[in-house]
Amino acid sequence: MYNLSFDWLEKRDLLAPNKVAMEDLAQGVKLTYREFNIRCNRLANAFRDSLGVKKGDRIAILALNCFQYLEALFAVGKIGAILVPVNIRLTGKEIKYIFDNSRPKAFILGKEFFETIETIKNDLSVEFYISIEEKSPPWLISYEKVLGEASDMLPRDQLVFLDDPQVILYTSGTTGYPKGAIQTHGNILWNSVNTNLALDLLSTDVTLTGLPLFHTGGLHVMTTPTLHVGGTVVIQRTFDPGEALSLIHDKRLDTVFFVATMWLFMMQHEAFQETDFSGLRLAWSGGAPCPISVIEAYQKKGVCFRQGYGLTEVGPVAMVLSAEDAIRKAGSIGFPPFHSDMRLVDDEGRDVGVGEVGELVFRGPHVTPGYWENPGATREAIRNGWFHTGDLAKRDEDGFVYIVDRKKDMIISGGENIYPVEIENVLYQFPRIGEVAIIGVPDERWGEVGKAIVVLKEGQTATEQEILDFLREKVAKFKIPKSVEFISALPRNPAGKVLKRTLREKYWIGYEKQV
């Protein structure tokens, strides 16, 4: 028996078989919902019958964005297997760490990663290596051949439930070794319900998937919710700001989600000023606090630019700012979606008052049940039924929530709490700064003090004194960094988040601070 209530593709095949489900720009492929569903049925049957994949078995994938990625997601769901997306920037050693934890039975690969995996495959306990490319080395099985030889009938002989895991998403590892966050069928369903209710997604919507699909933002912020509501997903192989602007300009897109860095790169692109945004119904930013200057730049272009908040373990969609408040409350992440509970708590788990800083905690059907085979990390994160995010925020008098910073990124200088995001938002108003990160560095007198790591815009110059003077009239003296360092680019993970741990670690060698 198979539970059709959450086999979205089987339902869409029934209700709108000829509607385009997705378009892969790099491969020039369009699939209707019927074509998509049939291919996923075949892949599911191939996994089960040809490869012996059983319910609960893991199937890993390492590839750039492509339509096969989404086929793998829905195919494992049909037979109760679990997809393990792998970060495209990991080294062989890091991949082995994830495989030692998740122990996948099969591994789907894109051509860009053949060489890396061939050098370590003898150290990986994987039975089947599958290539999504037409031409590949002999140690790889052809994806299309396996799929083409399988039945296109829905595999109905497997019981699959909402509490069963469908995906293990390994966190980006900005603070150490990654942990495998479990996303159940129910988590993915309720995240889509929450997203659709909060953003008023339509079956006519065309959205762009430019974030990498191994990341929760690429997979679950707009991609799966758009497929849930019956819209169309346009897939960029990798993010390209010029291409994204071109697609928006041509009015092919109704909704777009990017992290703040990607919106910044688009804003700084030469085509930004000439881009017509009038066809874009929704622009959404999340993943990290978005500088106010970036929000204002898009709002001046007439864009309904909204902020949200989330992370892998809570949906990811956990906070949404409404369209009505996008300008009035610019900078806020709004409120939790309909089927979600949120609190701001102190270190003792007590609710904090208006204007006070507390940690964001969540509970609801969108929240992960825990980390794969890591009970210690699960207990640390989920306490008394609430998931502790490690992110600090505060409420204003109207109840709107604003991110203050990551708990690990907060600087404690002489007993005063300094929140780097606040200083970064001010520095983004300095016209010659392209990117900036504030970190804490050791100081004999104050314990630690702020340091500004600055990337100037191309062709621009500035001095440390100019930047510090710019801050003096805008923030309290104790918040002003004690020094400025100029570098060519900030280190980022593939989701665009600045790796502050990487920036800090050289300064903290020999000190006890957690970097």
C-alpha positions in Angstrom: 0.0 0.0 0.0 1.3 3.5 -0.8 0.0 6.7 0.7 -0.9 9.0 -2.2 -1.6 11.9 0.1 2.0 13.2 -0.1 3.1 11.8 -3.5 2.8 15.2 -5.1 3.8 14.2 -8.6 1.2 11.4 -8.8 -1.4 14.0 -7.9 -0.1 16.7 -10.3 0.0 14.0 -13.1 -3.6 13.5 -12.4 -4.7 17.1 -12.1 -2.4 18.9 -14.5 -0.5 16.4 -16.6 0.5 18.8 -19.4 1.7 21.7 -17.2 5.4 22.3 -17.3 6.9 21.3 -14.0 10.5 22.4 -14.6 12.9 23.7 -17.1 16.7 22.9 -16.9 18.4 25.9 -18.6 21.8 24.3 -19.0 20.5 21.0 -20.5 17.7 22.6 -22.5 15.2 20.2 -21.0 11.5 20.8 -20.1 9.4 18.3 -18.3 5.6 18.3 -17.8 4.2 17.0 -14.6 3.3 13.7 -16.4 6.8 13.3 -17.8 8.3 14.2 -14.5 6.2 11.7 -12.6 6.8 8.9 -15.1 10.5 9.4 -14.9 10.4 9.5 -11.1 8.4 6.2 -11.1 11.0 4.6 -13.4 13.9 5.8 -11.2 12.2 4.6 -8.1 11.6 1.2 -9.6 15.2 1.1 -10.8 16.5 1.8 -7.4 14.3 -0.9 -5.9 14.4 -3.6 -8.5 17.9 -3.2 -10.2 19.9 -1.9 -7.2 18.1 -3.5 -4.4 17.4 -0.3 -2.5 15.0 -0.8 0.4 13.0 1.5 2.6 15.4 3.5 4.8 18.5 3.0 2.5 20.4 6.1 1.6 21.2 7.4 -1.9 23.7 10.2 -2.2 24.0 12.7 -5.0 26.9 15.0 -5.9 26.0 17.2 -8.9 25.5 20.8 -10.0 21.8 21.9 -10.2 20.0 19.8 -12.8 16.5 18.2 -13.3 17.9 14.8 -12.3 18.5 16.2 -8.8 14.7 16.7 -8.3 14.0 13.3 -9.9 16.2 11.7 -7.3 14.4 13.6 -4.5 10.9 12.4 -5.5 12.0 8.9 -6.6 13.4 8.1 -3.2 10.2 9.4 -1.6 8.1 6.9 -3.6 9.9 3.9 -2.1 10.8 5.2 1.4 14.5 5.6 0.7 16.5 8.7 1.8 18.4 11.2 -0.4 21.7 12.5 0.9 22.7 15.7 -1.1 26.5 16.3 -1.0 28.0 19.8 -0.9 29.8 20.4 -4.2 32.8 22.2 -2.5 33.8 19.4 -0.2 37.1 17.7 -0.4 37.4 13.9 -0.7 38.2 13.7 3.1 35.1 15.7 3.9 32.9 13.5 1.7 34.2 10.4 3.3 33.2 11.8 6.7 29.6 12.3 5.5 29.6 8.8 4.0 31.0 7.2 7.1 28.0 8.8 8.9 25.2 8.1 6.4 26.5 4.9 4.6 24.7 5.4 1.3 24.0 2.3 -0.9 24.2 4.3 -4.2 25.9 7.5 -5.3 24.7 9.7 -8.2 27.4 11.8 -9.8 27.7 14.7 -12.2 30.7 14.8 -14.5 32.4 17.6 -12.6 33.1 15.3 -9.7 34.2 12.0 -11.4 37.9 12.7 -10.8 37.4 13.6 -7.1 35.3 10.5 -6.3 37.5 8.1 -8.3 40.4 8.9 -6.1 38.5 8.0 -2.9 35.9 5.5 -4.0 37.9 2.6 -2.6 37.4 4.2 0.8 33.7 4.6 0.4 31.3 1.8 1.3 29.1 2.4 -1.8 27.7 -0.5 -3.9 26.6 1.5 -7.0 28.0 4.6 -8.7 25.6 6.2 -11.1 26.4 8.8 -13.7 23.9 11.4 -14.9 26.1 12.1 -18.0 25.9 10.4 -21.4 29.7 9.6 -21.4 31.4 8.5 -18.3 34.1 6.1 -17.0 33.4 2.3 -16.9 33.1 2.2 -13.1 29.8 4.3 -13.4 26.4 3.0 -14.3 24.3 5.1 -16.7 21.5 7.0 -15.1 19.4 7.0 -18.3 20.0 3.4 -19.0 18.9 2.3 -15.5 15.9 4.5 -15.7 14.9 3.5 -19.2 14.9 -0.2 -18.4 12.5 0.2 -15.4 8.7 0.2 -15.2 6.9 3.5 -15.3 4.2 2.3 -13.0 3.9 3.8 -9.5 5.6 1.5 -7.0 2.7 0.7 -4.6 4.1 -2.1 -2.5 5.9 0.1 0.1 4.4 1.7 3.1 5.7 5.3 3.4 4.6 7.6 6.3 4.9 11.3 7.1 7.4 10.5 9.9 9.7 8.6 7.6 12.9 10.5 6.6 13.1 11.6 3.0 16.3 13.7 3.1 19.5 14.0 5.2 20.9 17.5 4.7 24.3 18.0 6.1 24.8 21.5 7.6 27.3 23.7 6.0 29.9 23.1 8.7 30.7 26.8 9.4 31.5 25.9 13.0 33.0 22.5 12.6 32.1 19.1 11.2 28.7 19.0 9.5 25.7 17.3 11.1 23.1 15.4 9.1 19.7 17.1 9.7 16.9 14.7 9.0 13.9 16.0 7.0 10.9 13.8 7.0 8.1 13.6 4.4 6.0 15.5 7.0 8.7 18.2 7.5 8.9 18.8 3.7 5.1 18.8 3.4 4.5 21.3 6.2 7.3 23.5 5.1 5.5 23.8 1.7 2.2 24.4 3.4 3.7 27.1 5.5 5.5 28.7 2.6 2.4 28.6 0.3 0.2 30.2 3.0 2.8 32.9 3.8 3.8 33.9 0.3 0.5 33.2 -1.6 2.2 31.1 -4.2 0.2 30.3 -7.3 0.0 27.4 -9.8 0.9 29.9 -12.5 4.1 31.0 -10.8 7.5 30.5 -12.4 10.3 30.5 -9.9 14.1 30.4 -10.3 16.3 27.9 -8.5 19.7 29.4 -8.4 20.9 28.3 -5.0 22.6 24.9 -5.0 20.2 22.1 -4.6 22.3 20.4 -1.9 21.4 23.4 0.3 18.1 23.7 2.0 17.5 27.1 0.5 17.9 25.7 -3.0 15.8 22.7 -2.3 13.0 23.8 0.0 12.5 27.6 0.1 10.9 28.0 -3.3 11.6 24.8 -5.3 9.5 22.2 -3.5 6.8 24.6 -2.4 6.4 25.7 -6.1 6.1 22.1 -7.2 3.6 21.5 -4.4 1.3 24.2 -5.6 1.7 23.2 -9.3 4.0 25.9 -10.6 7.1 25.8 -12.7 10.7 25.7 -11.6 13.5 27.1 -13.8 16.9 25.6 -12.9 20.2 27.5 -13.1 23.1 25.1 -13.2 25.0 27.5 -11.0 24.1 31.0 -9.9 24.9 33.7 -12.4 23.8 37.2 -11.5 23.7 38.5 -15.1 21.6 35.5 -16.2 19.3 36.0 -13.2 18.8 39.6 -14.1 18.2 38.7 -17.7 15.5 36.2 -16.8 13.8 38.7 -14.5 14.0 41.4 -17.3 12.4 39.1 -19.8 9.5 38.6 -17.3 9.9 34.8 -17.3 9.9 34.8 -13.5 7.2 35.5 -11.0 9.1 34.7 -7.8 12.8 34.5 -6.8 14.5 33.5 -3.6 18.2 34.3 -3.1 20.4 34.7 0.0 21.5 38.3 0.8 24.9 37.9 -0.9 23.3 36.9 -4.2 21.0 39.9 -4.1 24.0 42.1 -3.4 26.0 40.6 -6.3 23.0 41.3 -8.6 22.7 44.8 -7.3 26.4 45.4 -8.1 26.1 43.9 -11.6 26.4 46.3 -14.5 22.9 45.3 -15.8 21.1 46.0 -12.6 20.0 49.6 -13.4 18.6 48.6 -16.8 16.8 45.6 -15.6 13.0 45.8 -15.7 11.6 44.2 -12.4 8.0 45.0 -13.1 7.1 41.3 -13.9 8.6 40.0 -10.6 5.8 39.5 -8.1 8.0 38.4 -5.2 11.6 38.8 -4.4 12.6 37.1 -1.1 15.8 37.2 0.9 16.9 34.8 3.6 19.8 32.7 4.9 21.6 35.7 6.5 20.6 39.2 7.5 20.2 41.4 4.4 21.8 44.8 4.5 19.2 47.6 4.6 21.0 49.3 1.7 20.4 46.3 -0.5 16.7 46.1 0.5 16.3 49.8 -0.3 18.0 49.5 -3.7 15.4 46.9 -4.8 12.5 48.7 -3.3 13.5 51.8 -5.3 13.2 49.6 -8.4 9.6 48.8 -7.5 10.3 45.3 -6.3 8.2 43.7 -3.5 11.3 42.7 -1.6 10.6 40.7 1.5 12.8 39.2 4.1 12.5 35.8 5.8 14.5 33.6 8.1 15.1 29.9 8.3 17.6 27.2 8.6 18.0 23.6 7.6 16.6 22.2 10.8 13.3 24.2 10.9 11.8 23.7 7.5 13.7 25.9 6.4 11.0 28.5 6.2 10.6 29.7 9.8 9.9 33.5 9.7 8.3 35.6 7.0 7.8 39.4 6.6 4.5 40.2 4.9 4.2 42.2 1.7 2.3 44.9 3.5 5.2 45.4 5.9 8.1 45.0 3.5 8.8 48.7 3.4 7.5 49.9 6.8 9.4 47.1 8.6 12.4 46.8 6.3 15.0 44.7 8.1 12.6 42.6 10.1 12.1 38.9 9.4 8.4 39.3 10.5 6.5 36.5 12.2 6.5 32.7 12.1 4.3 31.1 9.4 0.8 29.7 10.2 1.8 26.2 11.4 4.7 27.1 13.6 5.5 28.3 17.1 8.4 30.6 18.0 9.8 32.1 21.2 12.7 34.4 22.1 14.4 33.1 25.2 17.4 33.8 27.5 20.0 31.3 28.6 17.7 30.0 31.2 14.9 29.3 28.7 12.7 32.3 29.9 10.9 34.5 27.5 12.6 38.0 27.0 10.7 41.3 26.8 10.2 43.8 24.0 13.6 45.1 22.8 15.5 42.5 24.7 17.8 40.1 22.9 17.0 36.4 23.1 17.6 33.2 21.2 15.2 32.1 18.5 13.6 28.7 19.3 10.9 26.9 17.3 8.5 23.9 17.5 6.1 22.6 14.9 5.6 19.9 12.2 8.3 21.6 10.1 11.0 21.1 12.7 13.6 18.3 12.2 13.3 15.3 14.6 17.1 15.5 15.0 20.5 14.7 13.5 21.3 11.4 11.7 23.0 9.0 14.2 24.0 11.9 16.4 21.9 11.7 19.6 24.2 14.1 21.5 23.8 16.9 19.0 20.0 16.2 18.9 19.7 16.5 22.7 21.7 19.7 22.6 19.6 21.3 19.9 16.1 20.1 20.9 15.3 20.9 24.5 11.9 20.6 26.1 10.4 20.2 22.6 11.9 23.4 21.2 14.7 23.6 18.6 17.4 26.1 19.6 18.7 27.9 16.6 21.7 29.7 18.1 20.5 32.9 16.4 19.9 36.0 18.5 16.9 38.3 17.8 14.7 40.9 19.4 11.1 42.1 19.0 9.9 45.7 18.5 6.8 47.1 20.2 4.6 45.8 17.4 5.9 42.2 17.8 8.1 42.2 14.6 11.3 40.2 15.0 14.7 41.4 14.0 17.8 39.2 13.7 20.6 40.6 15.8 23.4 38.0 15.1 24.6 34.5 15.5 25.1 33.6 19.1 28.6 32.3 18.3 29.4 35.6 16.4 28.5 38.0 19.2 31.5 39.9 20.5 31.8 40.4 24.3 34.1 43.3 24.8 34.7 44.4 28.4 31.4 42.9 29.4 29.5 44.7 26.6 27.7 42.7 23.9 28.5 43.8 20.4 26.4 42.4 17.5 28.4 42.4 14.2 25.4 42.6 11.9 24.5 46.0 13.4 27.9 47.4 12.5 28.0 45.7 9.1 24.7 47.3 8.2 26.1 50.7 8.9 29.3 50.0 6.9 27.3 48.9 3.9 26.3 52.6 3.6 29.9 53.5 3.0 29.9 54.0 -0.8 33.2 52.4 -1.5 32.7 49.2 0.4 31.5 46.1 -1.5 31.5 43.6 1.3 32.3 43.6 5.0 32.4 41.3 8.0 32.9 42.2 11.6 34.7 39.7 13.8 36.0 39.6 17.4 39.8 39.3 17.9 41.7 38.9 21.2 42.6 41.9 23.3 44.5 41.9 26.5 42.5 44.7 28.1 39.0 44.0 26.9 39.1 40.3 26.3 38.1 40.8 22.6 37.4 43.7 20.4 35.9 44.2 16.9 37.8 44.0 13.7 36.4 45.0 10.3 37.3 42.8 7.3 36.6 44.9 4.2 36.3 44.2 0.5 36.3 47.4 -1.5 34.4 47.9 -4.7 36.5 47.4 -7.8 38.6 50.4 -8.6 38.0 52.0 -5.2 40.4 52.9 -2.4 39.9 53.7 1.3 41.9 53.9 4.5 41.4 52.4 7.9 40.9 55.9 9.3 38.2 56.8 6.8 36.2 53.8 7.7 36.5 54.3 11.4 35.6 58.0 11.1 32.5 57.0 9.1 31.3 54.9 12.1 32.0 57.5 14.8 28.8 59.5 14.3 26.6 56.5 13.7 27.3 53.9 16.5 28.4 54.0 20.1 32.1 54.2 20.7 32.4 50.8 22.3 30.9 49.2 19.1 33.5 50.7 16.8 36.1 48.2 15.6 39.6 48.8 16.7 41.1 47.9 13.4 40.3 47.4 9.7 41.8 44.8 7.3 41.4 45.0 3.6 41.1 41.7 1.6 40.1 40.8 -2.0 37.1 38.6 -1.1 35.3 37.2 1.9 35.3 33.4 2.4 31.8 32.0 1.9 30.2 28.6 1.9 28.2 27.6 -1.2 25.0 29.1 0.2 26.7 32.5 0.4 27.1 32.8 4.1 30.3 34.4 5.3 32.7 31.9 7.0 33.5 34.1 10.0 35.1 31.1 11.7 37.7 31.1 8.9 38.3 34.8 9.3 38.7 34.5 13.1 40.8 31.4 13.5 44.2 32.9 12.7 43.8 35.5 15.4 42.7 33.1 18.1 45.5 30.6 17.8 46.6 29.9 21.4 43.5 31.4 22.9 40.5 29.6 24.4 37.7 31.4 22.5 35.5 29.1 20.4 36.2 30.1 16.8 
